[in-house]
């Protein structure tokens, strides 16, 4: 596998999260589709289940380091 292919796959994997799916009733990988809104301490994403394709919003809280 070429370096750029491996880098692309790594970026794709980093843009997913293991979340409970309301449709599948399982914990599945959800891909970040787009950023819906940015707040001072959180970001709202549109997420898509990689198993069934259902989309929903997800709030990611940012912790102070």
Phi and psi in radians as a Rosetta constraint file:
Dihedral C 1 N 2 CA 2 C 2 CIRCULARHARMONIC -1.275 0.35
Dihedral N 2 CA 2 C 2 N 3 CIRCULARHARMONIC 2.731 0.35
Dihedral C 2 N 3 CA 3 C 3 CIRCULARHARMONIC -1.025 0.35
Dihedral N 3 CA 3 C 3 N 4 CIRCULARHARMONIC -0.739 0.35
Dihedral C 3 N 4 CA 4 C 4 CIRCULARHARMONIC -1.198 0.35
Dihedral N 4 CA 4 C 4 N 5 CIRCULARHARMONIC -0.569 0.35
Dihedral C 4 N 5 CA 5 C 5 CIRCULARHARMONIC -1.167 0.35
Dihedral N 5 CA 5 C 5 N 6 CIRCULARHARMONIC -0.760 0.35
Dihedral C 5 N 6 CA 6 C 6 CIRCULARHARMONIC -1.116 0.35
Dihedral N 6 CA 6 C 6 N 7 CIRCULARHARMONIC -0.705 0.35
Dihedral C 6 N 7 CA 7 C 7 CIRCULARHARMONIC -1.116 0.35
Dihedral N 7 CA 7 C 7 N 8 CIRCULARHARMONIC -0.732 0.35
Dihedral C 7 N 8 CA 8 C 8 CIRCULARHARMONIC -1.092 0.35
Dihedral N 8 CA 8 C 8 N 9 CIRCULARHARMONIC -0.795 0.35
Dihedral C 8 N 9 CA 9 C 9 CIRCULARHARMONIC -1.114 0.35
Dihedral N 9 CA 9 C 9 N 10 CIRCULARHARMONIC -0.648 0.35
Dihedral C 9 N 10 CA 10 C 10 CIRCULARHARMONIC -1.121 0.35
Dihedral N 10 CA 10 C 10 N 11 CIRCULARHARMONIC -0.738 0.35
Dihedral C 10 N 11 CA 11 C 11 CIRCULARHARMONIC -1.106 0.35
Dihedral N 11 CA 11 C 11 N 12 CIRCULARHARMONIC -0.712 0.35
Dihedral C 11 N 12 CA 12 C 12 CIRCULARHARMONIC -1.092 0.35
Dihedral N 12 CA 12 C 12 N 13 CIRCULARHARMONIC -0.755 0.35
Dihedral C 12 N 13 CA 13 C 13 CIRCULARHARMONIC -1.143 0.35
Dihedral N 13 CA 13 C 13 N 14 CIRCULARHARMONIC -0.690 0.35
Dihedral C 13 N 14 CA 14 C 14 CIRCULARHARMONIC -1.167 0.35
Dihedral N 14 CA 14 C 14 N 15 CIRCULARHARMONIC -0.371 0.35
Dihedral C 14 N 15 CA 15 C 15 CIRCULARHARMONIC -1.629 0.35
Dihedral N 15 CA 15 C 15 N 16 CIRCULARHARMONIC 0.382 0.35
Dihedral C 15 N 16 CA 16 C 16 CIRCULARHARMONIC -2.170 0.35
Dihedral N 16 CA 16 C 16 N 17 CIRCULARHARMONIC 2.746 0.35
Dihedral C 16 N 17 CA 17 C 17 CIRCULARHARMONIC -2.434 0.35
Dihedral N 17 CA 17 C 17 N 18 CIRCULARHARMONIC 2.555 0.35
Dihedral C 17 N 18 CA 18 C 18 CIRCULARHARMONIC -1.471 0.35
Dihedral N 18 CA 18 C 18 N 19 CIRCULARHARMONIC 1.938 0.35
Dihedral C 18 N 19 CA 19 C 19 CIRCULARHARMONIC -2.319 0.35
Dihedral N 19 CA 19 C 19 N 20 CIRCULARHARMONIC 2.695 0.35
Dihedral C 19 N 20 CA 20 C 20 CIRCULARHARMONIC -1.253 0.35
Dihedral N 20 CA 20 C 20 N 21 CIRCULARHARMONIC 2.317 0.35
Dihedral C 20 N 21 CA 21 C 21 CIRCULARHARMONIC -1.721 0.35
Dihedral N 21 CA 21 C 21 N 22 CIRCULARHARMONIC 2.254 0.35
Dihedral C 21 N 22 CA 22 C 22 CIRCULARHARMONIC -1.203 0.35
Dihedral N 22 CA 22 C 22 N 23 CIRCULARHARMONIC -0.484 0.35
Dihedral C 22 N 23 CA 23 C 23 CIRCULARHARMONIC -1.509 0.35
Dihedral N 23 CA 23 C 23 N 24 CIRCULARHARMONIC -0.846 0.35
Dihedral C 23 N 24 CA 24 C 24 CIRCULARHARMONIC -1.309 0.35
Dihedral N 24 CA 24 C 24 N 25 CIRCULARHARMONIC -0.421 0.35
Dihedral C 24 N 25 CA 25 C 25 CIRCULARHARMONIC 1.096 0.35
Dihedral N 25 CA 25 C 25 N 26 CIRCULARHARMONIC 0.553 0.35
Dihedral C 25 N 26 CA 26 C 26 CIRCULARHARMONIC -2.401 0.35
Dihedral N 26 CA 26 C 26 N 27 CIRCULARHARMONIC 2.861 0.35
Dihedral C 26 N 27 CA 27 C 27 CIRCULARHARMONIC -1.475 0.35
Dihedral N 27 CA 27 C 27 N 28 CIRCULARHARMONIC 2.059 0.35
Dihedral C 27 N 28 CA 28 C 28 CIRCULARHARMONIC -2.308 0.35
Dihedral N 28 CA 28 C 28 N 29 CIRCULARHARMONIC 2.849 0.35
Dihedral C 28 N 29 CA 29 C 29 CIRCULARHARMONIC -1.238 0.35
Dihedral N 29 CA 29 C 29 N 30 CIRCULARHARMONIC 2.331 0.35
Dihedral C 29 N 30 CA 30 C 30 CIRCULARHARMONIC -2.067 0.35
Dihedral N 30 CA 30 C 30 N 31 CIRCULARHARMONIC 2.275 0.35
Dihedral C 30 N 31 CA 31 C 31 CIRCULARHARMONIC -1.615 0.35
Dihedral N 31 CA 31 C 31 N 32 CIRCULARHARMONIC 2.469 0.35
Dihedral C 31 N 32 CA 32 C 32 CIRCULARHARMONIC -1.245 0.35
Dihedral N 32 CA 32 C 32 N 33 CIRCULARHARMONIC 2.044 0.35
Dihedral C 32 N 33 CA 33 C 33 CIRCULARHARMONIC -1.577 0.35
Dihedral N 33 CA 33 C 33 N 34 CIRCULARHARMONIC -0.839 0.35
Dihedral C 33 N 34 CA 34 C 34 CIRCULARHARMONIC -2.834 0.35
Dihedral N 34 CA 34 C 34 N 35 CIRCULARHARMONIC 2.807 0.35
Dihedral C 34 N 35 CA 35 C 35 CIRCULARHARMONIC -1.514 0.35
Dihedral N 35 CA 35 C 35 N 36 CIRCULARHARMONIC 2.157 0.35
Dihedral C 35 N 36 CA 36 C 36 CIRCULARHARMONIC -1.541 0.35
Dihedral N 36 CA 36 C 36 N 37 CIRCULARHARMONIC -0.706 0.35
Dihedral C 36 N 37 CA 37 C 37 CIRCULARHARMONIC -2.784 0.35
Dihedral N 37 CA 37 C 37 N 38 CIRCULARHARMONIC 2.522 0.35
Dihedral C 37 N 38 CA 38 C 38 CIRCULARHARMONIC -1.985 0.35
Dihedral N 38 CA 38 C 38 N 39 CIRCULARHARMONIC 2.283 0.35
Dihedral C 38 N 39 CA 39 C 39 CIRCULARHARMONIC -2.029 0.35
Dihedral N 39 CA 39 C 39 N 40 CIRCULARHARMONIC 3.069 0.35
Dihedral C 39 N 40 CA 40 C 40 CIRCULARHARMONIC -1.014 0.35
Dihedral N 40 CA 40 C 40 N 41 CIRCULARHARMONIC -0.721 0.35
Dihedral C 40 N 41 CA 41 C 41 CIRCULARHARMONIC -2.228 0.35
Dihedral N 41 CA 41 C 41 N 42 CIRCULARHARMONIC 0.372 0.35
Dihedral C 41 N 42 CA 42 C 42 CIRCULARHARMONIC -2.793 0.35
Dihedral N 42 CA 42 C 42 N 43 CIRCULARHARMONIC 2.786 0.35
Dihedral C 42 N 43 CA 43 C 43 CIRCULARHARMONIC -2.279 0.35
Dihedral N 43 CA 43 C 43 N 44 CIRCULARHARMONIC 2.338 0.35
Dihedral C 43 N 44 CA 44 C 44 CIRCULARHARMONIC -1.779 0.35
Dihedral N 44 CA 44 C 44 N 45 CIRCULARHARMONIC 2.166 0.35
Dihedral C 44 N 45 CA 45 C 45 CIRCULARHARMONIC -1.957 0.35
Dihedral N 45 CA 45 C 45 N 46 CIRCULARHARMONIC 2.680 0.35
Dihedral C 45 N 46 CA 46 C 46 CIRCULARHARMONIC -1.637 0.35
Dihedral N 46 CA 46 C 46 N 47 CIRCULARHARMONIC 2.106 0.35
Dihedral C 46 N 47 CA 47 C 47 CIRCULARHARMONIC -1.956 0.35
Dihedral N 47 CA 47 C 47 N 48 CIRCULARHARMONIC 2.572 0.35
Dihedral C 47 N 48 CA 48 C 48 CIRCULARHARMONIC -2.194 0.35
Dihedral N 48 CA 48 C 48 N 49 CIRCULARHARMONIC 2.242 0.35
Dihedral C 48 N 49 CA 49 C 49 CIRCULARHARMONIC -1.161 0.35
Dihedral N 49 CA 49 C 49 N 50 CIRCULARHARMONIC 2.237 0.35
Dihedral C 49 N 50 CA 50 C 50 CIRCULARHARMONIC -1.355 0.35
Dihedral N 50 CA 50 C 50 N 51 CIRCULARHARMONIC -0.195 0.35
Dihedral C 50 N 51 CA 51 C 51 CIRCULARHARMONIC -1.543 0.35
Dihedral N 51 CA 51 C 51 N 52 CIRCULARHARMONIC -0.852 0.35
Dihedral C 51 N 52 CA 52 C 52 CIRCULARHARMONIC -2.024 0.35
Dihedral N 52 CA 52 C 52 N 53 CIRCULARHARMONIC -0.182 0.35
Dihedral C 52 N 53 CA 53 C 53 CIRCULARHARMONIC 1.492 0.35
Dihedral N 53 CA 53 C 53 N 54 CIRCULARHARMONIC 0.029 0.35
Dihedral C 53 N 54 CA 54 C 54 CIRCULARHARMONIC -1.150 0.35
Dihedral N 54 CA 54 C 54 N 55 CIRCULARHARMONIC 2.411 0.35
Dihedral C 54 N 55 CA 55 C 55 CIRCULARHARMONIC -1.944 0.35
Dihedral N 55 CA 55 C 55 N 56 CIRCULARHARMONIC 2.544 0.35
Dihedral C 55 N 56 CA 56 C 56 CIRCULARHARMONIC -2.749 0.35
Dihedral N 56 CA 56 C 56 N 57 CIRCULARHARMONIC 2.859 0.35
Dihedral C 56 N 57 CA 57 C 57 CIRCULARHARMONIC -1.516 0.35
Dihedral N 57 CA 57 C 57 N 58 CIRCULARHARMONIC 2.671 0.35
Dihedral C 57 N 58 CA 58 C 58 CIRCULARHARMONIC -2.511 0.35
Dihedral N 58 CA 58 C 58 N 59 CIRCULARHARMONIC 2.303 0.35
Dihedral C 58 N 59 CA 59 C 59 CIRCULARHARMONIC -1.735 0.35
Dihedral N 59 CA 59 C 59 N 60 CIRCULARHARMONIC 2.142 0.35
Dihedral C 59 N 60 CA 60 C 60 CIRCULARHARMONIC -1.841 0.35
Dihedral N 60 CA 60 C 60 N 61 CIRCULARHARMONIC 1.970 0.35
Dihedral C 60 N 61 CA 61 C 61 CIRCULARHARMONIC -1.421 0.35
Dihedral N 61 CA 61 C 61 N 62 CIRCULARHARMONIC 2.395 0.35
Dihedral C 61 N 62 CA 62 C 62 CIRCULARHARMONIC -1.754 0.35
Dihedral N 62 CA 62 C 62 N 63 CIRCULARHARMONIC 2.223 0.35
Dihedral C 62 N 63 CA 63 C 63 CIRCULARHARMONIC -1.616 0.35
Dihedral N 63 CA 63 C 63 N 64 CIRCULARHARMONIC 2.550 0.35
Dihedral C 63 N 64 CA 64 C 64 CIRCULARHARMONIC -1.332 0.35
Dihedral N 64 CA 64 C 64 N 65 CIRCULARHARMONIC 2.340 0.35
